[in-house]
Amino acid sequence: MSNIYRLFKIFGKLRNYRLKLAAIYLLHQTGRRYIGVFLDPVLSCNFRCRMCYFSDEARRRELHGVLALEDYNRMAEALFHRALKLQIGCGAEPTLYKKLEEIIRKARACGVPYISMTTNGFLLNEEKLLRYVEAGLNEITLSVHGTCKETYEYFMTNGSFEQFTSLLQTLGHLKKRYPAFQIRINYTMNEDNVEELARLPELLQVVPVDVLQLRPVQKIGEHTSYSNFSMARISEVYDSVLLPLQDYCVRHGITCLIPGKDNLTVLEQNEADRGWMIQDLTYCYISPDSCWKEDFDSRTEDFESYSKRTKRARRIWHYIFSGEKRRKSKNDRTRSLNYKLK
């Protein structure tokens, strides 16, 4: 398990939200890193995955733009010294960005401890992967929605299962050269693909995966091609499919991020919780048309000056004692879940 996941595991063990907020307050006041930067350098995708808003034609027309490298460098100077992690690729496909290597190098130069990229992998080859790793990429996360050709290509429109398995082999070769490089798979579960998880160990034998995240499907668009967001079947097979897979991961040294069974109910019913406070304080999203907070301008201020102007320390202190619960709003991308790290 890499250091970043050890930190996540320790933080996850703090069940009391006040302790989590107090830890954030301490990190903030002592000038330590505690925010996660989530970057979409280009708002486009070469896939039309059925569970994603890129399968919604109307929504897709609204998404456009490419982040200028000059703007990114300025934002990095303003924020990255407080970043614990840079996540490249959040809702779009980062490999469409022409200067991805420069993105990684700048983050490394700013001292960001962990740099990860989430991708469908379709445009990657060994040469590109090698350049990214040598530039400072710590982890690659592959989005996967099926373990057989039929399901994979059904949910990941424009994808090729053969190309995906070929990429796994390429990553296996890269892993031998760079053992510390992390390979992660994010599997988005729904009622029509959850039982295929029983076959996932076959794929895991092809490449030495370090991290596996099992993510319940969430509604992230109004008119996506796939519209079954029920957790019923996932709950039914939780003990017979998910738990054996979790045990497999433990036996083979794979970090497994799996939602608790009770979390599936919370997700489906959109119950109010206090997770929004943690997200408000630690989540920083950057795209061609946005940077962190609506009233933040990287041309005139940085993390410290903005925090001072907006009395951020006082707000954290208020959160510790407020205890306000909120439901996921329609503007939220996804709902944060309490994942178990095994």
N, C-alpha and C positions, 0 to 999 in steps of 0.2 A: 504494500500500500504506500503510495507516495505521500510526501509530507502534507500536501494540501488536503488530502482525504483524511489524514490523521487529525488535522485541525477541524475539519468538518465533523468528524466523529466525536471529538471532544466537545465541540460547541453543541452538537445534537444531544449530548447527554445532559445538558443543562435544561431540564424540563420546565423549570420556572422561568417564565418570560422576563421577569424582572431581573433575574441574574444575567440573562442574555443581554438585556439592554444596559445593565450596569457594566458588563464587559465591554460593550461598544463605547459607552461613555468614557471608560478608562483608556481605551485605545485612541479615542478621539482627542482627549485632553493631553495625552502624552505624545501626540504626533505620529502614531503608528499607522500602519496600513490596515484598512478594514473594509474598504469598498470593493465591490466586484464590478468591473467595467465590461459591459456587454455591447459589442460592436457589430453593426451591419454596415460595412463600407460601401456596399452596393445594394439597392433595393430591387433585386431581381432574382429569378430562379430559373434554372433550365428544366426542372421537374414540375409536375402539376399534381403533387401528392394529394390524394383524395381527402385526407383529414386536415389539410393545410389551406389557409386563405388564398394561396396561389392557384387553387382549383376554382376559385370564385372569380369569374371573368370581370365583374364590375369592380371588385376589390383590387384585382390585379392591375387594372388600368390606373388606379389611384397611386400605386406604388412605383416610384421611379426616382432616379437620382443616383449619382456617384459621388462619394466623398472625395474632395480634393485632398491630395497628400499634404499640401501646405496647411490646410485647415486641421487635418488629423494631427500633424506634428505640433501645432499650437495647442490643441486640446490635450494632447499627451503631456506637454510641459506643464499645463495647468492642473492636471488631475492625477497623472499616473504615479506620482510619488506617494500617493495615499492608496494605491490600488494593490490589493492582495492577489488579484487574478484578472487576466484579460481573457474574455471569452469572445473569439472571433466567429461570427455566424450565430444569429439568434433566431431569425425568422426568414432570412434570405440565404442565398448561396454565396459564400465568400470567395470561392474559387473563380467566380466570374470577374473579380477585381484584378486588374492588370498588375498592380503594384503590391501584391500581398506580401512579398518578401520584405519590402520596405516597412510595411506595417509591423511585421514581427520584429525586425531589427530595432525599430524605434522603441517598441515596448521593452525589449531587452536592455537597450541603452538607458532607459528610465528606471531600470532596476525592478521591473515587475517580476515577482518570484515565479509565477506560473502562467504560462501562455498556452491556451487551448483553442482548437478550431473544430467547429461542428460543420459537417459537410455530408452531402450524399455521395461524394467521392467519384462522381462520374468523370470529372475532368482531370483527375489526378493520375500521375504516373510516377515511376521511380525517380526520375530526374527532378521533378518538382518537389516531391516529398523530401528528397535529400537536401535540396536547397533550403526548404522551410525548417528542417530540423537543425541544419547548420546555422541558420539565422537565429535560432533560439526557441523554436516551437517545442513545447514540452509534451503536448498531448494532441492526438487527433481523435475526434468523436464521430463515428459513422452512424447516421440515422438509418434505422432498419425497421420495416413494417411487415416483414414476412420471412420465413426460413425456407420456403420453396419457391421455385420460379413463378408458378401461377399466382400465388399470393403477393409475393414481392412486386411483381410487375403490375399487378392489379392496383395495389395501393400506391405504388411509386410510379405514377404515369411518366413515361419517357425513359424509365430506368431499364437496365439490363441485368438480370441475375447472374449471367455468365461474367459480365464485367465486374460485378460486385465480388464474386468469389475469386476472380483474378486479382483484384485489388487486395483482398485478404492475404493472398500468397505473397504479393509484393511487400505488404506491411510486415509479413513474417520475416522476409529477407532483411528488411530495414532494421527490425528489432534485434536481429543477431549482431548487426553492426553497432547499433546504439541501444544497449540493453535498458538504459534508464528511460528511453522514450516510451510514453504511455499510449496504449491503444484502448479505446473505449467504444462500446456499442450502446446506443440509446434505442431501445425497442419500445415503440408506442403500441400499447395493448388496446384492443377493442374486442367486442363480442365475436368477431369473425376471424381474428388471428391469434387470440390468446392461447388456444390449445396447441398451436404450432410451436410454442415455446418448449414443448417437450422434445423437439428435434434440434433445439439450439446447440446443445453440446456437440453435435456433429460438426457444426460450423466452427465452434470454439476449438476444435482439434486442428483446424487448418492454420490458425494464427493464435499466438499467445496473447489473448486479450487480458488486459489488466483490470478493467472496470466494466461492469454491466449495469445499466440502469433500466429498470422496468417502469415505464411511464404510462399511466392510464390516459386514454384519449380525453382531450378537453375541447370544448367548443371555442375555436379561435377565429371564427368567421361566421357571417350570417348565412351564407349560401354555399358552403363547401360541398363537394361532391358526395362526401360521406356524412351521414347525419345521425348515426346511431351512437349516442353518447351514454347509453345505459351501462351501469357497472354490474348488473345482475349476473351475467355469465362469468365475469372475472371473479366475482365473489364466490360463485359456485365451485370453480375449479382452483381456487386459491390454494387449498391444502393439497390437492392432487397434482397440480402443475407448477405453481409458483414456488412453493416451499421445497419440493425436490430439486428444482433448479437452483434455488438459493443454497441448498446443501451441497450441490455439485460445485458451485463457485467456492464455497468455503474449503472444500477438500482440495481444490486445485489452485488455491491462493488468489482467486479473483475477487476483487472488491465488488460486492453486490449492493446496489441501491434499490431497495424495494419498499413500496409504500405499505404501511400497516393496513391490515384488513379494515380496521375502523375508519381509516382515511378515505377509503372508497366511498363510504356512506357520506362522509363530510363533503367530498367532492361532488357527489351526485345531488345532494340536497342543498349545496352552497350554504352550509352553516357558517354563521359568523365566528370569527376567531381574531386573535391578536397578531397574526403573522404579518399583517400589512405594515406594522410599525417597524419590524426588522427589515422588511423589503424597502420601505421608504428611506431608511438610513443607510443601507448597504448597496442598493441597486443603482447603477449608473448606466443608462442606455445612451449610446451614441450612434447616429445614422447621418445620412446626407442632409437631413432637415431637422435634426435635433441634437442637443448635447446636454445630458444630465437633467437639470431642472429648467422649466420654462423661462425663469427669470435669471438664468445664469448665462453670462457672456464671456467666453474664453478669451475674447480680444481685450477685455479690460480687467479681468480678475481671475484669480485661481481658487483652489479649494479653500485655502485659509481665509482669504479676504471675503469670499462668498459666505463662508461659515460664520465669520464675525458679523457681517452685515445682516444676515438672517437669524442671528442668535441660535445657531445650531446646537450648541452645548445646552442651552436652556431648554430647547425642544426635546432633546434626548432625556433630560432630567424629568421633563413633564411626562414623557411617555412611560417612564419607569413607574410612575404613580397613578397614571390615568386608567390604564387597563381597558380602554375602549375596544370593543369588538366591532369588526366590520365584515360584510360579505364581499365576495368577489364582484366587482362592477363590470359592466360591459366594456369598459376601456382597458381593463387588465388583460394582458396577453394570456397568461395562464395563472392558475391558482397554485400557490406554494404549498407543497405537501411535506409532511414529516417523514422523510425516507429513513429506513433503517439501513445502517451501513454494516455489512457483514464481511 
